[in-house]
Amino acid sequence: MMTNQTSQLSSLKKSMAPYEKIDRGSSIRQLANTLVPLALLWAAAYFSLSVSYGLTLLFAVPAAGFVIRTFIIFHDCCHGSFFKSRKANDILGTITGVLTLVPYRQWKHSHSIHHAGSSNLDKRGIGDIWIMTVEEYAAANPWKRLYYRIYRHPLILFVVGPIAVFVILYRFNAKGARRKERMNTYLTNVLIAALYGLLIWAIGWQAFLLVQLPIVFLSGFLGIWLFYVQHQFEDTYFEHEAEWSYVSAAVEGSSYYKLPKLLQWITGNIGFHHVHHLSPKVPNYNLERAHDASPPLQHATTITIATSLKALRFRLWDEENKTFVSFKEIRARMRQSKQQGEGLKRIKPGLQSE
């Protein structure tokens, strides 16, 4: 039975081959219908400052959406699935990395590690959001537990996180980064400084911050949220190396985030995350077609905006029951376990006296 299932999953991956073909025309059109609106919305947000800052924030919302769409192009470049030419992907990836504040080669490296070990409990820590198991949390010292609880708090993940990650952390190279990766991070930082410096010179630092900060924060918030909910959902998949399967991790460990059509378009179809993890070479504009053409993929766990909010309660992975649990649930378990332990201590002396 297991062999048959493995064979079916492997053939499922092979069935993605027709959708891995890159359409240069579609890529160029997507580039135009992403970067042009982004520039126009940024300009509109600036000019609206003289009318009302509320109007500026109104323009910042769709502008942040187009930053997310720009990031999807960047993301495809990292997988070599936007253009056929590696050089073209590298150049465009670096440029879109400047616009999204993400160093291309650094993120490409960490993201490839994420894909290679997604849902593998023995390969956590690079390119993912920190997840502890119930057993690890129970065995951790109080300081580590506190640090983990702070890290997993929604205010830290989704409010502090966007600024901390995109504005600060991505300005530095990862430990042990290779020369090409380091140089690309330096280049990205220089180009960001040049672009921001030019805009500040043109419109002044106050106007620049009033426009750019809400766009950076909102796009960062949405980006982290999308990544979070597409791997942390009720029926997800986590296994240790011995039992882990790449295809199972893709199909069962990544969700189908069913979004309204407009949001699906603005997020570059990344809601079809199970398809993307199954075959990262499928360009974002082919993800829906690949999903629709494969009945097994249509049975992937589907979440909506409403049901995805449940993920805010997920804190620890319960290996025994194969599900996420909240801190409240684990506190109750630990308290019960402690009470049972004390009960056994009281029983043992009685047994000995008999």
C-alpha distance (Angstrom), angle and dihedral (degrees) to the residues before:
residue distance angle dihedral
M1 . . .
M2 3.84 . .
T3 3.82 91.5 .
N4 3.81 90.4 50.6
Q5 3.81 91.2 50.2
T6 3.82 91.7 48.8
S7 3.81 90.1 50.3
Q8 3.81 91.2 50.9
L9 3.79 91.9 49.7
S10 3.81 92.1 48.9
S11 3.81 91.7 50.7
L12 3.80 87.8 49.1
K13 3.80 89.7 60.3
K14 3.80 91.2 49.1
S15 3.81 90.0 51.9
M16 3.80 88.5 66.4
A17 3.83 93.0 68.0
P18 3.85 96.4 94.8
Y19 3.81 90.5 54.9
E20 3.81 94.1 51.2
K21 3.81 90.9 75.0
I22 3.80 112.6 115.5
D23 3.80 116.7 -133.3
R24 3.80 107.4 -154.5
G25 3.81 92.4 -161.5
S26 3.82 92.5 53.0
S27 3.80 90.6 48.3
I28 3.80 93.2 51.2
R29 3.80 92.0 46.2
Q30 3.77 90.4 50.9
L31 3.77 90.6 49.4
A32 3.82 90.1 53.1
N33 3.80 96.8 44.2
T34 3.81 90.0 49.8
L35 3.79 108.1 41.2
V36 3.82 97.6 37.7
P37 3.85 94.5 53.8
L38 3.82 89.5 43.8
A39 3.81 91.5 55.5
L40 3.82 92.6 44.7
L41 3.80 93.3 48.5
W42 3.81 91.2 48.4
A43 3.81 89.9 51.5
A44 3.82 90.9 46.6
A45 3.82 90.2 51.4
Y46 3.81 89.8 52.6
F47 3.80 96.2 47.5
S48 3.81 90.8 46.2
L49 3.81 89.9 63.0
S50 3.80 88.6 83.6
V51 3.82 89.6 55.7
S52 3.81 107.0 38.9
Y53 3.79 136.5 -31.1
G54 3.79 87.5 -138.3
L55 3.80 87.9 62.5
T56 3.82 89.1 48.6
L57 3.80 90.4 55.0
L58 3.79 88.8 47.6
F59 3.82 89.7 57.6
A60 3.82 90.0 44.0
V61 3.82 91.7 64.2
P62 3.84 97.8 63.5
A63 3.82 89.1 35.6
A64 3.82 88.3 58.9
G65 3.80 87.9 49.2
F66 3.80 90.2 56.1
V67 3.81 89.9 48.4
I68 3.83 86.2 57.7
R69 3.81 89.1 49.5
T70 3.83 89.1 49.3
F71 3.80 88.2 51.7
I72 3.82 90.0 54.3
I73 3.82 88.7 56.4
F74 3.83 88.1 48.3
H75 3.81 88.2 48.6
D76 3.82 92.5 52.5
C77 3.81 89.9 49.1
C78 3.81 88.5 55.4
H79 3.81 89.1 55.7
G80 3.81 92.4 43.9
S81 3.80 89.5 -119.3
F82 3.80 103.0 116.9
F83 3.81 100.2 64.9
K84 3.80 129.3 13.4
S85 3.80 90.9 -129.3
R86 3.79 114.7 83.0
K87 3.79 90.1 -153.1
A88 3.81 91.8 52.7
N89 3.81 90.1 50.5
D90 3.81 91.1 48.7
I91 3.82 93.3 49.8
L92 3.79 95.6 44.3
G93 3.81 90.8 41.9
T94 3.80 90.5 55.6
I95 3.83 92.5 47.1
T96 3.81 94.2 47.8
G97 3.81 87.4 43.8
V98 3.80 88.1 61.0
L99 3.81 90.7 51.5
T100 3.81 92.4 48.2
L101 3.85 95.5 37.4
V102 3.81 93.0 -120.2
P103 3.84 122.8 126.1
Y104 3.79 106.3 -125.8
R105 3.81 103.6 -142.9
Q106 3.80 94.7 39.0
W107 3.79 92.5 52.6
K108 3.79 93.1 40.9
H109 3.81 89.5 56.7
S110 3.82 96.6 46.5
H111 3.79 92.2 42.6
S112 3.80 92.7 52.7
I113 3.82 87.5 54.6
H114 3.80 89.1 50.0
H115 3.82 91.0 54.0
A116 3.79 93.6 45.3
G117 3.80 93.2 53.5
S118 3.80 106.9 21.9
S119 3.84 110.6 150.0
N120 3.82 90.4 7.6
L121 3.81 106.7 130.3
D122 3.80 90.8 -157.3
K123 3.82 94.0 54.7
R124 3.79 104.8 50.6
G125 3.79 126.2 131.2
I126 3.81 108.5 62.4
G127 3.80 123.6 81.0
D128 3.79 94.2 -6.7
I129 3.80 142.7 87.5
W130 3.81 113.3 -93.3
I131 3.81 112.4 -98.5
M132 3.80 124.8 179.0
T133 3.78 124.3 -165.0
V134 3.80 121.5 -126.3
E135 3.81 90.0 -108.4
E136 3.81 93.2 50.3
Y137 3.80 91.5 49.0
A138 3.83 92.7 48.4
A139 3.82 90.3 50.6
A140 3.84 95.2 45.1
N141 3.79 123.1 102.1
P142 3.85 118.4 -108.8
W143 3.82 93.4 -101.1
K144 3.79 93.6 53.7
R145 3.79 90.4 47.2
L146 3.79 90.7 51.1
Y147 3.81 91.9 48.0
Y148 3.82 90.5 49.8
R149 3.80 92.4 47.7
I150 3.81 90.4 51.6
Y151 3.82 91.7 46.7
R152 3.82 92.2 50.7
H153 3.80 95.2 46.9
P154 3.85 110.1 114.8
L155 3.82 91.4 -128.0
I156 3.80 90.2 57.8
L157 3.81 96.7 40.7
F158 3.78 98.4 44.2
V159 3.82 107.3 20.8
V160 3.81 106.0 32.2
G161 3.80 92.6 25.4
P162 3.83 99.5 67.7
I163 3.82 92.8 55.3
A164 3.81 95.4 37.0
V165 3.81 94.3 49.9
F166 3.81 105.0 34.8
V167 3.81 100.3 32.7
I168 3.81 102.0 33.8
L169 3.83 116.4 14.5
Y170 3.81 96.1 45.3
R171 3.80 90.4 56.8
F172 3.80 89.6 72.0
N173 3.79 132.3 65.3
A174 3.77 121.4 -114.2
K175 3.79 116.9 -108.3
G176 3.80 110.6 -85.7
A177 3.81 94.0 12.9
R178 3.80 115.0 165.8
R179 3.80 121.7 -114.0
K180 3.84 95.7 -101.6
E181 3.79 90.3 51.3
R182 3.82 92.9 47.3
M183 3.81 92.8 48.0
N184 3.80 91.4 49.6
T185 3.82 91.1 52.2
Y186 3.82 90.1 50.9
L187 3.81 90.7 47.4
T188 3.81 91.4 49.2
N189 3.80 91.1 50.5
V190 3.80 92.0 49.2
L191 3.81 92.3 48.6
I192 3.82 91.7 47.9
A193 3.79 90.0 50.1
A194 3.82 90.6 48.7
L195 3.83 93.7 48.2
Y196 3.80 93.8 45.4
G197 3.80 91.2 43.5
L198 3.80 90.8 53.0
L199 3.80 92.3 49.4
I200 3.82 92.1 47.1
W201 3.81 90.0 49.8
A202 3.82 89.9 50.2
I203 3.81 101.4 44.4
G204 3.82 106.8 10.8
W205 3.79 130.1 -102.7
Q206 3.80 95.9 -91.2
A207 3.81 94.1 54.9
F208 3.80 90.8 42.8
L209 3.81 93.1 54.0
L210 3.80 93.1 44.0
V211 3.81 89.6 56.4
Q212 3.80 103.5 33.0
L213 3.81 102.2 41.4
P214 3.82 97.3 61.9
I215 3.82 90.3 44.6
V216 3.82 92.3 50.7
F217 3.80 92.8 45.1
L218 3.80 96.7 46.0
S219 3.82 95.2 44.2
G220 3.82 89.9 46.8
F221 3.80 91.2 49.0
L222 3.82 92.0 50.0
G223 3.80 92.5 45.1
I224 3.81 93.7 52.3
W225 3.81 91.2 44.1
L226 3.81 92.7 52.4
F227 3.79 91.9 49.9
Y228 3.81 92.2 44.8
V229 3.80 99.5 51.3
Q230 3.79 95.7 41.9
H231 3.80 92.3 63.9
Q232 3.79 102.0 26.7
F233 3.75 109.4 62.8
E234 3.79 134.9 125.8
D235 3.82 100.5 -93.9
T236 3.78 98.9 35.1
Y237 3.81 127.5 139.0
F238 3.81 129.9 -112.9
E239 3.79 126.3 161.4
H240 3.78 139.3 161.0
E241 3.79 119.4 -105.5
A242 3.83 95.1 -93.2
E243 3.83 93.1 58.0
W244 3.82 99.1 27.4
S245 3.83 120.5 116.7
Y246 3.81 124.8 -169.1
V247 3.80 93.8 -144.6
S248 3.81 94.1 44.3
A249 3.80 89.3 49.0
A250 3.81 90.0 52.5
V251 3.80 97.8 46.2
E252 3.82 99.4 34.4
G253 3.81 101.3 25.5
S254 3.82 96.9 51.8
S255 3.78 123.2 59.3
Y256 3.78 134.4 -138.4
Y257 3.81 102.2 -121.8
K258 3.80 101.6 -156.8
L259 3.79 105.3 -153.2
P260 3.81 131.8 176.0
K261 3.83 109.9 -86.9
L262 3.81 94.8 -104.4
L263 3.81 92.4 51.3
Q264 3.80 90.3 43.5
W265 3.81 89.2 55.6
I266 3.80 95.5 44.4
T267 3.82 90.7 49.8
G268 3.79 92.4 49.9
N269 3.82 95.3 -117.4
I270 3.81 91.0 -67.2
G271 3.80 86.9 142.4
F272 3.81 85.8 80.5
H273 3.78 85.8 72.2
H274 3.79 94.5 146.0
V275 3.82 89.2 60.4
H276 3.80 91.5 46.9
H277 3.81 93.0 51.8
L278 3.78 91.3 46.2
S279 3.81 90.9 53.2
P280 3.83 117.2 8.3
K281 3.81 89.9 -176.9
V282 3.81 91.8 70.9
P283 3.85 106.9 103.7
N284 3.80 113.2 -123.1
Y285 3.82 91.4 -111.2
N286 3.83 90.4 60.1
L287 3.81 98.2 47.7
E288 3.80 96.0 92.2
R289 3.81 92.1 47.6
A290 3.80 90.5 51.2
H291 3.80 90.4 49.7
D292 3.80 93.7 48.5
A293 3.81 92.9 47.9
S294 3.79 94.8 54.1
P295 3.84 118.0 64.1
P296 3.85 93.2 -166.2
L297 3.82 90.1 57.8
Q298 3.79 89.9 52.4
H299 3.81 87.9 64.7
A300 3.81 92.3 61.7
T301 3.79 115.8 121.1
T302 3.79 106.5 -78.4
I303 3.79 121.3 -152.4
T304 3.78 129.9 -178.5
I305 3.79 131.7 -158.7
A306 3.82 89.2 -93.2
T307 3.81 97.1 46.6
S308 3.82 93.3 41.6
L309 3.83 89.6 65.9
K310 3.81 88.0 73.3
A311 3.81 87.0 71.7
L312 3.81 88.9 74.5
R313 3.82 87.6 76.1
F314 3.80 94.5 51.5
R315 3.79 110.9 104.4
L316 3.82 111.9 144.3
W317 3.79 134.8 29.4
D318 3.80 113.9 -122.7
E319 3.81 105.1 -150.4
E320 3.80 93.9 -171.6
N321 3.82 96.2 54.4
K322 3.83 96.5 28.1
T323 3.79 95.2 -127.5
F324 3.79 143.5 98.6
V325 3.79 119.6 -97.8
S326 3.79 133.4 -166.1
F327 3.80 127.2 -118.6
K328 3.81 87.6 -110.6
E329 3.81 91.1 57.7
I330 3.79 94.0 47.7
R331 3.83 91.9 47.6
A332 3.81 89.2 55.1
R333 3.82 91.0 49.0
M334 3.80 93.5 48.4
R335 3.82 91.2 47.8
Q336 3.81 90.5 50.0
S337 3.81 91.4 47.4
K338 3.80 90.6 50.5
Q339 3.82 91.7 50.2
Q340 3.79 91.2 49.6
G341 3.79 89.9 49.8
E342 3.80 91.8 52.0
G343 3.79 89.3 47.8
L344 3.79 91.1 55.3
K345 3.81 90.6 49.9
R346 3.80 89.7 55.2
I347 3.83 92.4 47.8
K348 3.82 96.4 48.8
P349 3.85 97.3 64.5
G350 3.81 88.2 50.4
L351 3.78 91.3 52.3
Q352 3.79 90.8 49.1
S353 3.84 92.8 51.5
E354 3.81 90.7 53.1
